Amino acid sequence: MSGKFPVHCVCTYEEAEAHIEAAKSFWISPCICRDGGPGCERSRHEVCLGFVKRAVSQPSKARKITREEAEANYRYAKEKGLVPRPFRNAGDKNVTEGLCFCCDCCCTYIAGGEDDYDKGRHVEKTDMARCTHCGACEAACHFGARTMDGGELAVDRDRCAGCSLCVYACPEKCIEMMVRES
């Protein structure tokens, strides 16, 4: 493979679930972004999940877990509104070696404005005719793609990273994820 690509990317929860289903082994560690820092209440859980030990952010603190524990970690992250962020193999971006579930207060790739990650394969699509402009999706979006402007929802699809958190936050179920045009 030629050229450098970011090892980190964003994915939907459906894609994260598929990665977990396909994995044969699981390792978990505290996320390096949170270790030693204040973190937040939803990030105090171990959320760095590797399918190989080297994929977790802190291999020296990693422990092997069961599939059931990995699935529980996934459910915890989804409930807390954390962004699913796969770790790709440094030599082949088509190989996912693990997942971190990130928040906007301590993840250096989100909170720090780092550009060293790829947006996901998907992008949001909102049915504005069904949208009630409640703002629930704005609160869920860690990337600033959804903002309230004068009581109306404004969507900047170029800022959408493809995490699908807005889909789960929307009480009207008027948001879906679509494959991003290349």
N, C-alpha and C positions, 0 to 999 in steps of 0.2 A: 504494500500500500504506500502510495507516495503522498507527501504533504502532511502537515501537522493539522490535527483537529482537536478540539477540546475533548477531554476525557469525560467531562461532566455534561449532562444534558437534562432536560425536563421531560416527564412523560405523564400520561393520564393515570388515574387509579386503575383503570381496566388493564392498561399495559403493565403497570406494576404488579398487579395480580397474576398476569400471565407469566411474568418473569419468575415470580415465586413458585407458581405451579410447575414450571419447567426445571427449576433448580433441584439438585440432588443433595446438597449439603448447605448448612446455614451456620454463619458465625455472626455474633453481635458484639458491638463495642460502643462506648460512649462516643459521641461525635466530637471531633477535635475542635470544632468551632465553639462548642459549649464547655469543653473541659477547662476548668480554672476560671471561667468567666461567670457572669451573673446568670446568663441564660434567662429563660422565662418558665412559667409554670408548665406549659405544654411541652417544653423541650427538655425537661429533667429526666425523661425516660431514655433508655438506650434506644437510639433510632438509626444507628448505622449498621445496616444488614449486609453481610457479604455472603456470596455463594462459594467463594474461596477465601481463605483466611487473609491473604494479602490485600483483598479488596476493601476491608474495613479501614476507617481512617486511623485507628490505633491498634494495629495487630498485636502489640504487646499486652493490651488490655482486653483482647477478644476472648470470647468463650463460645464453644460450640453449643448450638441450641437445636431443638427439634423443629420439624415442619409446623407442628401445632403452635409452638412459641413464635415462629416466624409469621404465621398467619395472624396471631394475636397482636404482634407488633404492627402489622399492616392495618388491622382494624383500629388500633389505638391512634395511629397516625392519621387515618381518614377521619376519625371522630374529632381529633384536635385541629384539623384543617392544615396539616403539614404538607409541603410540596414534595411529591415523589421525584427523586432525582437519581437516575441510574448512573453507575460507574461503568464506563466502557473500558474494555481492554485497551491498553496504550498502543498496541499494534494493529488492532482490528476493531473499529467502532461498531461493528455488527455483533460483537460479543459483549454481553452484559455480565459483569462479575459481581454486582451487588447493587444495593439501593440505599440511599440515605433519605430520610424524611425530614425536610428542612422547614424552618420557620423564618419569618422575615426580621426577627430581632437579633439573631446571632449568626445565621448562616452567612459566611463571607461572600458567597456567590449571589445571594439575594440582597441582604442588607447592605453589603459593601459595594453594591453596584458593579461587581465584577462582570466583565464581558467574556470570561473564559468558560462559557457554557453555551450549549446549543439550545435553541428553542425546540420544543417538542414537535413531533410529526403532526400534531393536531392544533387547531385554532378554534376559538369559540364561534358560535353562530347563535345570535339572539333573535327571537321572534319579537320584535318591538311592539307589534300589535297586541300581544298577550302580556307584555311587561307592565307591571303596575308601578314601576319606579320606586320600589320600596327601599332600595339601597343595600339589601342583604348581600348581593353579589359584590358590591364595592368593598365591603368589609372583608370579604373572603379573598379578594385578589391581592396578592403580594407584589404584583408587577406594575401596578398603576394603569392597567388596561381598562378599568371600569371606574368611572367617577360620576358623582352627582353634581350637576350644574343647574342651579335654579330649580331644584325639585325634579329634574329630568335626568335619566341615565344617559351618559355619553360613553361610547365604547371605542377604544383605540385598538383595533385588531393588530396593528404593528407591534404593540407592546405586549400582546398576549403571548405567554410562554408555553401554553398548552398543557397546564397542569390539571385542569378540570375541576378545580375547587369551586368555581362559580356555579357549576352544574348542580352540585350538592347543596349549595347555599340557597338556591332560588326556590322560594315557596310556590311559584307559579309553574315551575318546570318548563320554562320557555327558553332555556339555554341548552344547546347540545354541542358536542365537539365534532368537528369536521376535519378531514385530512387537509393539511395546509398545502396550498398551491406552491409549486417550486419556483 
